[in-house]
Amino acid sequence: MLHDNFQIDIKNYALFDEAFTHASYVNEHPKENLKYYERIEFLGDAVMQLCVSEYLFKRYPNLPEGKLSRLRAAMVCEDSFSKFAKECHFDEYIRLGKGEEKANARNRPSLLCDIFEAFIGALYLDQGKETVVSFISKVIFPKLDMGWFDHFLDHKTELQELLQQDGDCEIEYQVLAEKGPDNAKQYYVAVLANQKELGRGTGHTKKAAEQAAANQALKELRG
Amino acid sequence: MLHDNFQIDIKNYALFDEAFTHASYVNEHPKENLKYYERIEFLGDAVMQLCVSEYLFKRYPNLPEGKLSRLRAAMVCEDSFSKFAKECHFDEYIRLGKGEEKANARNRPSLLCDIFEAFIGALYLDQGKETVVSFISKVIFPKLDMGWFDHFLDHKTELQELLQQDGDCEIEYQVLAEKGPDNAKQYYVAVLANQKELGRGTGHTKKAAEQAAANQALKELRG
């Protein structure tokens, strides 16, 4: 059972019934006066936005807003939420109409994402924000440490955005040297903006060295 | 003073300094180690989304998700927030660099909107969600009763979206009758989908009668 898995002492089961019920199921049971998840998902979406924003804001006190936004967008999206829903076995609890069941809606990422948000909405209404934070601290935040979203902290993109915000700027990455044997090669890269060097970086791949150079340039530019 | 106007017992003034400081001011005062509002605005934006969503969710227990989303989008947007910021005289507190001041940034809607969100972020961190809700209950929610956002509860658009979600559908509004003198005319309108009548409505203008007919059709379709 859902509440066993997450040790939640549910007060109002009707909220969770609503969160896990699809419109197709309501249409097939017209006499039962059921509600489907869309309204509660509307609320859950906003709850997630705030909980994730607050966590990132506090965890990364020096991360500029652009990076915070990119990280949040990576975490609060259909791709992530559908995976979390699967991980929590939420797919097993969805009440679907027969047609949607046949169409395999139970495994559709967009529906799994909706159900995840609806569950969060129900949890928020039933238990309050602290319980939501505690739930996503188990399910979502550990993924940050596991590197799920690292590719969204892209220094090269950030440097480009910073340099080009006031107009055109030519950004170039130059390989200064390649050292060591093939299986342990080290690349040395410089980043230049309009021919002026802004930073250098090293790495085992050209791409890693470029990211390191962009990161150093960002630090220099921000003082 | 800000806290006098809204009777807020501020604990951490630094948060509000940050919320009202533009990057251009920070750049002109490099030795003061100041922060500008963007990070705190990132948080405030999410706080507003949740507070408005929760209010609409509870105030309109029968409004479908589509209408809730449209109402929220109308309330949480640059146009609204820049007006609220002006109404609260937040423009007077912004710390701007000289160039931005000359460029009249103080009256730029996008900046006023940002500052409003940043203020909400600071208020949330300093006082918690309840104080934010109490603040926007004075500043924003009364505008709902004043009809600021009524045009977003558009029954005709909603009916169209509902009927056309599974493919094309021809929707037509027919004036059945016009009764009464010119200064108190009453219009009688029917709405038809693929030639089948779905609802009727009356009103003092053709447009109002169409909205009433669409609303009745929505009620019929939803059972």
Chai-1 contact restraints between the chains, C-beta under 6 A:
chainA,res_idxA,chainB,res_idxB,connection_type,confidence,min_distance_angstrom,max_distance_angstrom,comment,restraint_id
A,E38,B,E65,contact,1.0,0.0,6.0,A-B,restraint_1
A,R39,B,E65,contact,1.0,0.0,6.0,A-B,restraint_2
A,F42,B,E65,contact,1.0,0.0,6.0,A-B,restraint_3
A,F42,B,L68,contact,1.0,0.0,6.0,A-B,restraint_4
A,L43,B,S53,contact,1.0,0.0,6.0,A-B,restraint_5
A,L43,B,F57,contact,1.0,0.0,6.0,A-B,restraint_6
A,A46,B,Q49,contact,1.0,0.0,6.0,A-B,restraint_7
A,A46,B,L50,contact,1.0,0.0,6.0,A-B,restraint_8
A,A46,B,S53,contact,1.0,0.0,6.0,A-B,restraint_9
A,Q49,B,A46,contact,1.0,0.0,6.0,A-B,restraint_10
A,Q49,B,Q49,contact,1.0,0.0,6.0,A-B,restraint_11
A,L50,B,A46,contact,1.0,0.0,6.0,A-B,restraint_12
A,L50,B,L50,contact,1.0,0.0,6.0,A-B,restraint_13
A,S53,B,L43,contact,1.0,0.0,6.0,A-B,restraint_14
A,S53,B,A46,contact,1.0,0.0,6.0,A-B,restraint_15
A,F57,B,L43,contact,1.0,0.0,6.0,A-B,restraint_16
A,E65,B,E38,contact,1.0,0.0,6.0,A-B,restraint_17
A,E65,B,R39,contact,1.0,0.0,6.0,A-B,restraint_18
A,E65,B,F42,contact,1.0,0.0,6.0,A-B,restraint_19
A,L68,B,F42,contact,1.0,0.0,6.0,A-B,restraint_20
